[in-house]
Structure formats: structure tokens, C-alpha cells
Amino acid sequence: MRKVADCRDMPSETNCTLAIAGEEDEVVRAASEHAVSVHGHADTPELRDMIRSGLKDEIPQHA
């Protein structure tokens, strides 16, 4: 099942609305890169653990 990281679930000074979906490792990598480049976080194992723990299962959209 694909996972989703959604900035709206995290406190943010910029009210970021980015959501990233994909396989778990892909999402953790992309979300940590986003957290570093946009939100100024340090890329640490703790950041990646926090992102991983906050992932949600993607809800499939039906046409």
C-alpha cells in the first residue's frame, strides 16, 4: 500500500499544503528533502523517524 506524508499534519509557520505519496522509503526520502530545503530542518535520523511514524496509508481514489 502506498503511503502519504502531508505537511498539513505538521505544525508549520508557512501553512505548507504539500502532500507526498508513494512507496514508504520514497516518501520518507522526499519528505525529508522537502523538510530540509523548505522548512529548514536538519536531515537527521530523528527527522526521518518522525516522518516515517507520521505516514498514513493512501486512500485510493475511484473514478
Secondary structure, DSSP 8 states (H G I E B T S, - for coil): --EEEEGGGS--TT----EEEESHHHHHHHHHHHHHHTT-----HHHHHHHHHT-EE------
